[in-house]
């Protein structure tokens, strides 16, 4: 099962194993990872699942889709080149070990 590591601003890390194909958003919500809200249920319509992907993972992910691009303009914290929506990234064998940073707020 792929692993996902979430890092908070204070440096606290939480690593969980999830079923293949689970999104970063669903994995957080289902496992009590605070700081990723995912209010729209994973439909790329709320931007409350915003994460900053760790530097060494940014170029390994599928490109940003059109809906994701639109919602990344509405994140509560600054968008950077590491910004992605957690609901649009799946934990798979290809992304096993992915590390994402949780923003200070989603609202
Ligand atoms: S859960 Fe709403 S945009 Fe990702």
Backbone and ligand atoms as CSV (ligand in chain L), in Angstrom:
chain,resi,resn,atom,element,x,y,z
A,1,UNK,N,N,0.847,-1.191,0.000
A,1,UNK,CA,C,0.000,0.000,0.000
A,1,UNK,C,C,0.885,1.245,0.000
A,2,UNK,N,N,0.535,2.227,-0.823
A,2,UNK,CA,C,1.351,3.441,-0.869
A,2,UNK,C,C,1.287,4.239,0.427
A,3,UNK,N,N,2.378,4.921,0.711
A,3,UNK,CA,C,2.469,5.781,1.891
A,3,UNK,C,C,2.364,7.242,1.489
A,4,UNK,N,N,1.713,8.005,2.348
A,4,UNK,CA,C,1.627,9.455,2.174
A,4,UNK,C,C,2.093,10.101,3.474
A,5,UNK,N,N,2.955,11.089,3.357
A,5,UNK,CA,C,3.395,11.830,4.539
A,5,UNK,C,C,2.884,13.269,4.459
A,6,UNK,N,N,2.263,13.687,5.535
A,6,UNK,CA,C,1.759,15.056,5.665
A,6,UNK,C,C,2.644,15.773,6.676
A,7,UNK,N,N,3.038,16.993,6.356
A,7,UNK,CA,C,3.873,17.775,7.265
A,7,UNK,C,C,3.168,19.095,7.580
A,8,UNK,N,N,3.052,19.367,8.870
A,8,UNK,CA,C,2.449,20.622,9.318
A,8,UNK,C,C,3.516,21.719,9.380
A,9,UNK,N,N,3.047,22.949,9.495
A,9,UNK,CA,C,3.961,24.096,9.521
A,9,UNK,C,C,4.961,24.019,10.663
A,10,UNK,N,N,4.567,23.377,11.767
A,10,UNK,CA,C,5.492,23.279,12.902
A,10,UNK,C,C,6.469,22.112,12.761
A,11,UNK,N,N,6.400,21.430,11.628
A,11,UNK,CA,C,7.322,20.338,11.373
A,11,UNK,C,C,6.796,18.967,11.749
A,12,UNK,N,N,5.648,18.923,12.403
A,12,UNK,CA,C,5.057,17.637,12.765
A,12,UNK,C,C,4.737,16.839,11.499
A,13,UNK,N,N,5.106,15.560,11.509
A,13,UNK,CA,C,4.860,14.697,10.350
A,13,UNK,C,C,3.902,13.583,10.720
A,14,UNK,N,N,3.026,13.269,9.796
A,14,UNK,CA,C,2.174,12.095,9.951
A,14,UNK,C,C,2.253,11.291,8.664
A,15,UNK,N,N,2.611,10.030,8.803
A,15,UNK,CA,C,2.708,9.154,7.633
A,15,UNK,C,C,1.664,8.058,7.763
A,16,UNK,N,N,0.916,7.858,6.692
A,16,UNK,CA,C,-0.104,6.810,6.713
A,16,UNK,C,C,0.013,5.953,5.454
A,17,UNK,N,N,-0.468,4.738,5.567
A,17,UNK,CA,C,-0.577,3.848,4.411
A,17,UNK,C,C,-2.022,3.860,3.963
A,18,UNK,N,N,-2.229,3.919,2.666
A,18,UNK,CA,C,-3.596,3.981,2.142
A,18,UNK,C,C,-3.749,3.006,0.987
A,19,UNK,N,N,-5.010,2.702,0.683
A,19,UNK,CA,C,-5.280,1.834,-0.452
A,19,UNK,C,C,-4.843,2.513,-1.746
A,20,UNK,N,N,-4.358,1.725,-2.665
A,20,UNK,CA,C,-3.943,2.235,-3.961
A,20,UNK,C,C,-5.096,2.992,-4.620
A,21,UNK,N,N,-4.804,4.172,-5.105
A,21,UNK,CA,C,-5.812,4.969,-5.786
A,21,UNK,C,C,-6.543,5.958,-4.897
A,22,UNK,N,N,-6.280,5.900,-3.603
A,22,UNK,CA,C,-6.887,6.864,-2.682
A,22,UNK,C,C,-6.273,8.237,-2.918
A,23,UNK,N,N,-7.094,9.268,-2.926
A,23,UNK,CA,C,-6.529,10.605,-3.124
A,23,UNK,C,C,-5.910,11.114,-1.828
A,24,UNK,N,N,-5.032,12.074,-1.990
A,24,UNK,CA,C,-4.395,12.714,-0.827
A,24,UNK,C,C,-5.456,13.330,0.073
A,25,UNK,N,N,-6.497,13.874,-0.542
A,25,UNK,CA,C,-7.608,14.460,0.219
A,25,UNK,C,C,-8.362,13.393,1.000
A,26,UNK,N,N,-8.774,12.331,0.331
A,26,UNK,CA,C,-9.537,11.275,1.000
A,26,UNK,C,C,-8.707,10.614,2.096
A,27,UNK,N,N,-7.454,10.391,1.820
A,27,UNK,CA,C,-6.582,9.762,2.815
A,27,UNK,C,C,-6.512,10.611,4.077
A,28,UNK,N,N,-6.442,11.926,3.911
A,28,UNK,CA,C,-6.383,12.820,5.070
A,28,UNK,C,C,-7.705,12.810,5.829
A,29,UNK,N,N,-8.784,13.012,5.119
A,29,UNK,CA,C,-10.102,13.093,5.766
A,29,UNK,C,C,-10.445,11.770,6.465
A,30,UNK,N,N,-10.161,10.675,5.829
A,30,UNK,CA,C,-10.528,9.365,6.379
A,30,UNK,C,C,-9.619,8.937,7.541
A,31,UNK,N,N,-8.483,9.588,7.676
A,31,UNK,CA,C,-7.522,9.175,8.710
A,31,UNK,C,C,-7.268,10.263,9.754
A,32,UNK,N,N,-8.158,11.242,9.806
A,32,UNK,CA,C,-8.066,12.251,10.853
A,32,UNK,C,C,-6.868,13.174,10.737
A,33,UNK,N,N,-6.406,13.396,9.518
A,33,UNK,CA,C,-5.318,14.351,9.303
A,33,UNK,C,C,-5.940,15.745,9.242
A,34,UNK,N,N,-5.729,16.521,10.284
A,34,UNK,CA,C,-6.292,17.875,10.322
A,34,UNK,C,C,-5.604,18.768,9.302
A,35,UNK,N,N,-6.369,19.773,8.841
A,35,UNK,CA,C,-5.769,20.776,7.971
A,35,UNK,C,C,-6.083,20.600,6.512
A,36,UNK,N,N,-6.677,19.478,6.154
A,36,UNK,CA,C,-7.169,19.273,4.794
A,36,UNK,C,C,-8.662,19.034,4.921
A,37,UNK,N,N,-9.437,19.985,4.440
A,37,UNK,CA,C,-10.881,19.929,4.678
A,37,UNK,C,C,-11.610,19.160,3.568
A,38,UNK,N,N,-11.400,19.557,2.345
A,38,UNK,CA,C,-12.028,18.846,1.233
A,38,UNK,C,C,-13.543,18.960,1.222
A,39,UNK,N,N,-14.030,20.170,1.393
A,39,UNK,CA,C,-15.467,20.388,1.566
A,39,UNK,C,C,-16.333,19.915,0.407
A,40,UNK,N,N,-15.819,19.964,-0.795
A,40,UNK,CA,C,-16.667,19.591,-1.952
A,40,UNK,C,C,-16.688,18.094,-2.183
A,41,UNK,N,N,-15.964,17.352,-1.370
A,41,UNK,CA,C,-15.990,15.896,-1.510
A,41,UNK,C,C,-15.001,15.364,-2.530
A,42,UNK,N,N,-14.159,16.225,-3.037
A,42,UNK,CA,C,-13.142,15.752,-3.981
A,42,UNK,C,C,-13.448,16.060,-5.426
A,43,UNK,N,N,-14.313,17.046,-5.657
A,43,UNK,CA,C,-14.747,17.367,-7.013
A,43,UNK,C,C,-14.024,18.553,-7.624
A,44,UNK,N,N,-12.942,18.986,-7.007
A,44,UNK,CA,C,-12.188,20.150,-7.492
A,44,UNK,C,C,-13.071,21.385,-7.584
A,45,UNK,N,N,-13.880,21.589,-6.556
A,45,UNK,CA,C,-14.801,22.728,-6.573
A,45,UNK,C,C,-14.711,23.596,-5.313
A,46,UNK,N,N,-13.694,23.377,-4.460
A,46,UNK,CA,C,-13.680,24.173,-3.221
A,46,UNK,C,C,-12.297,24.702,-2.833
A,47,UNK,N,N,-11.259,24.043,-3.235
A,47,UNK,CA,C,-9.873,24.443,-2.915
A,47,UNK,C,C,-9.527,24.316,-1.432
A,48,UNK,N,N,-10.324,23.594,-0.663
A,48,UNK,CA,C,-9.990,23.419,0.756
A,48,UNK,C,C,-9.186,22.140,1.006
A,49,UNK,N,N,-8.664,21.586,-0.055
A,49,UNK,CA,C,-7.753,20.437,0.071
A,49,UNK,C,C,-6.366,20.822,-0.436
A,50,UNK,N,N,-6.099,22.132,-0.457
A,50,UNK,CA,C,-4.826,22.664,-0.947
A,50,UNK,C,C,-3.646,22.086,-0.163
A,51,UNK,N,N,-2.645,21.643,-0.885
A,51,UNK,CA,C,-1.397,21.191,-0.266
A,51,UNK,C,C,-0.224,21.749,-1.060
A,52,UNK,N,N,0.930,21.795,-0.397
A,52,UNK,CA,C,2.183,22.132,-1.076
A,52,UNK,C,C,2.991,20.844,-1.195
A,53,UNK,N,N,3.179,20.418,-2.415
A,53,UNK,CA,C,3.905,19.174,-2.658
A,53,UNK,C,C,5.400,19.413,-2.418
A,54,UNK,N,N,6.034,18.478,-1.737
A,54,UNK,CA,C,7.479,18.597,-1.464
A,54,UNK,C,C,8.253,18.716,-2.776
A,55,UNK,N,N,9.347,19.466,-2.712
A,55,UNK,CA,C,10.112,19.801,-3.919
A,55,UNK,C,C,10.417,18.598,-4.798
A,56,UNK,N,N,10.859,17.508,-4.187
A,56,UNK,CA,C,11.288,16.379,-5.010
A,56,UNK,C,C,10.125,15.585,-5.586
A,57,UNK,N,N,8.898,16.003,-5.294
A,57,UNK,CA,C,7.729,15.333,-5.872
A,57,UNK,C,C,7.020,16.158,-6.927
A,58,UNK,N,N,7.316,17.434,-6.987
A,58,UNK,CA,C,6.557,18.327,-7.865
A,58,UNK,C,C,6.550,17.871,-9.316
A,59,UNK,N,N,7.679,17.408,-9.789
A,59,UNK,CA,C,7.779,17.062,-11.206
A,59,UNK,C,C,7.397,15.620,-11.497
A,60,UNK,N,N,7.005,14.889,-10.474
A,60,UNK,CA,C,6.669,13.473,-10.676
A,60,UNK,C,C,5.161,13.256,-10.778
A,61,UNK,N,N,4.394,14.315,-10.617
A,61,UNK,CA,C,2.938,14.189,-10.594
A,61,UNK,C,C,2.338,14.491,-11.962
A,62,UNK,N,N,1.153,13.964,-12.211
A,62,UNK,CA,C,0.467,14.308,-13.450
A,62,UNK,C,C,0.246,15.820,-13.526
A,63,UNK,N,N,0.136,16.360,-14.740
A,63,UNK,CA,C,-0.048,17.798,-14.868
A,63,UNK,C,C,-1.340,18.285,-14.221
A,64,UNK,N,N,-1.373,19.558,-13.902
A,64,UNK,CA,C,-2.552,20.182,-13.313
A,64,UNK,C,C,-3.655,20.252,-14.368
A,65,UNK,N,N,-4.825,19.748,-13.988
A,65,UNK,CA,C,-5.959,19.765,-14.912
A,65,UNK,C,C,-6.646,21.123,-14.923
A,66,UNK,N,N,-7.583,21.270,-15.832
A,66,UNK,CA,C,-8.253,22.563,-16.017
A,66,UNK,C,C,-9.037,22.978,-14.763
A,67,UNK,N,N,-9.840,22.059,-14.213
A,67,UNK,CA,C,-10.617,22.388,-13.021
A,67,UNK,C,C,-9.698,22.699,-11.847
A,68,UNK,N,N,-8.643,21.896,-11.731
A,68,UNK,CA,C,-7.685,22.125,-10.642
A,68,UNK,C,C,-7.033,23.491,-10.802
A,69,UNK,N,N,-6.654,23.826,-12.009
A,69,UNK,CA,C,-6.033,25.123,-12.277
A,69,UNK,C,C,-6.948,26.256,-11.823
A,70,UNK,N,N,-8.220,26.161,-12.157
A,70,UNK,CA,C,-9.178,27.206,-11.759
A,70,UNK,C,C,-9.257,27.325,-10.245
A,71,UNK,N,N,-9.343,26.203,-9.555
A,71,UNK,CA,C,-9.513,26.251,-8.102
A,71,UNK,C,C,-8.233,26.673,-7.382
A,72,UNK,N,N,-7.092,26.420,-7.986
A,72,UNK,CA,C,-5.844,26.840,-7.357
A,72,UNK,C,C,-5.724,28.365,-7.309
A,73,UNK,N,N,-6.570,29.044,-8.060
A,73,UNK,CA,C,-6.611,30.506,-7.987
A,73,UNK,C,C,-7.407,30.970,-6.769
A,74,UNK,N,N,-8.053,30.048,-6.084
A,74,UNK,CA,C,-8.941,30.409,-4.975
A,74,UNK,C,C,-8.485,29.835,-3.638
A,75,UNK,N,N,-7.213,29.484,-3.542
A,75,UNK,CA,C,-6.728,28.916,-2.282
A,75,UNK,C,C,-6.636,29.991,-1.199
A,76,UNK,N,N,-6.811,29.581,0.048
A,76,UNK,CA,C,-6.795,30.528,1.164
A,76,UNK,C,C,-5.390,31.050,1.442
A,77,UNK,N,N,-4.398,30.222,1.222
A,77,UNK,CA,C,-3.013,30.665,1.382
A,77,UNK,C,C,-2.391,30.794,-0.002
A,78,UNK,N,N,-1.274,31.475,-0.044
A,78,UNK,CA,C,-0.639,31.790,-1.319
A,78,UNK,C,C,-0.426,30.548,-2.186
A,79,UNK,N,N,-0.748,30.702,-3.453
A,79,UNK,CA,C,-0.421,29.638,-4.393
A,79,UNK,C,C,1.046,29.752,-4.782
A,80,UNK,N,N,1.719,28.609,-4.805
A,80,UNK,CA,C,3.112,28.579,-5.260
A,80,UNK,C,C,3.240,27.516,-6.344
A,81,UNK,N,N,4.451,27.326,-6.834
A,81,UNK,CA,C,4.616,26.290,-7.860
A,81,UNK,C,C,4.534,24.885,-7.268
A,82,UNK,N,N,4.407,24.810,-5.944
A,82,UNK,CA,C,4.222,23.517,-5.278
A,82,UNK,C,C,2.756,23.237,-4.971
A,83,UNK,N,N,1.881,24.175,-5.249
A,83,UNK,CA,C,0.472,24.030,-4.886
A,83,UNK,C,C,-0.244,23.009,-5.761
A,84,UNK,N,N,-0.980,22.161,-5.124
A,84,UNK,CA,C,-1.868,21.214,-5.811
A,84,UNK,C,C,-3.105,21.023,-4.952
A,85,UNK,N,N,-4.131,20.454,-5.587
A,85,UNK,CA,C,-5.318,20.057,-4.830
A,85,UNK,C,C,-5.159,18.601,-4.429
A,86,UNK,N,N,-5.324,18.334,-3.143
A,86,UNK,CA,C,-5.172,16.969,-2.663
A,86,UNK,C,C,-6.151,15.989,-3.277
A,87,UNK,N,N,-7.272,16.499,-3.713
A,87,UNK,CA,C,-8.280,15.601,-4.304
A,87,UNK,C,C,-7.933,15.188,-5.723
A,88,UNK,N,N,-6.911,15.821,-6.284
A,88,UNK,CA,C,-6.541,15.507,-7.664
A,88,UNK,C,C,-5.248,14.695,-7.753
A,89,UNK,N,N,-4.733,14.278,-6.610
A,89,UNK,CA,C,-3.513,13.471,-6.583
A,89,UNK,C,C,-3.829,12.134,-5.931
A,90,UNK,N,N,-3.550,11.064,-6.643
A,90,UNK,CA,C,-3.799,9.729,-6.091
A,90,UNK,C,C,-2.519,9.129,-5.531
A,91,UNK,N,N,-2.695,8.422,-4.424
A,91,UNK,CA,C,-1.601,7.627,-3.886
A,91,UNK,C,C,-1.584,6.298,-4.646
A,92,UNK,N,N,-0.492,6.061,-5.343
A,92,UNK,CA,C,-0.346,4.847,-6.148
A,92,UNK,C,C,1.085,4.344,-5.989
A,93,UNK,N,N,1.399,3.282,-6.692
A,93,UNK,CA,C,2.783,2.792,-6.667
A,93,UNK,C,C,3.735,3.884,-7.159
A,94,UNK,N,N,3.269,4.692,-8.107
A,94,UNK,CA,C,4.109,5.758,-8.670
A,94,UNK,C,C,4.327,6.902,-7.678
A,95,UNK,N,N,3.360,7.114,-6.814
A,95,UNK,CA,C,3.486,8.225,-5.856
A,95,UNK,C,C,3.746,7.724,-4.436
A,96,UNK,N,N,4.084,6.456,-4.310
A,96,UNK,CA,C,4.379,5.894,-2.989
A,96,UNK,C,C,5.483,6.703,-2.315
A,97,UNK,N,N,5.199,7.159,-1.102
A,97,UNK,CA,C,6.185,7.938,-0.367
A,97,UNK,C,C,6.054,9.435,-0.544
A,98,UNK,N,N,5.024,9.862,-1.243
A,98,UNK,CA,C,4.839,11.294,-1.497
A,98,UNK,C,C,4.743,12.071,-0.186
A,99,UNK,N,N,5.285,13.277,-0.232
A,99,UNK,CA,C,5.283,14.161,0.935
A,99,UNK,C,C,4.573,15.457,0.545
A,100,UNK,N,N,3.603,15.853,1.366
A,100,UNK,CA,C,2.916,17.123,1.120
A,100,UNK,C,C,2.903,17.948,2.407
A,101,UNK,N,N,2.989,19.260,2.216
A,101,UNK,CA,C,2.933,20.195,3.341
A,101,UNK,C,C,1.528,20.765,3.428
A,102,UNK,N,N,1.012,20.820,4.648
A,102,UNK,CA,C,-0.342,21.316,4.877
A,102,UNK,C,C,-0.289,22.823,5.151
A,103,UNK,N,N,-1.093,23.603,4.425
A,103,UNK,CA,C,-1.093,25.050,4.647
A,103,UNK,C,C,-1.633,25.422,6.035
A,104,UNK,N,N,-1.394,26.652,6.450
A,104,UNK,CA,C,-1.825,27.094,7.769
A,104,UNK,C,C,-3.335,27.168,7.891
A,105,UNK,N,N,-4.014,27.393,6.776
A,105,UNK,CA,C,-5.477,27.431,6.802
A,105,UNK,C,C,-6.019,27.072,5.425
A,106,UNK,N,N,-7.264,26.644,5.389
A,106,UNK,CA,C,-7.929,26.351,4.112
A,106,UNK,C,C,-9.065,27.353,3.858
A,107,UNK,N,N,-9.248,28.301,4.796
A,107,UNK,CA,C,-10.361,29.263,4.644
A,107,UNK,C,C,-9.855,30.690,4.739
L,1,LIG,S1,S,-11.906,18.542,-2.098
L,1,LIG,FE1,FE,-12.750,20.350,-2.934
L,1,LIG,S2,S,-11.257,20.987,-4.347
L,1,LIG,FE2,FE,-10.426,19.195,-3.499
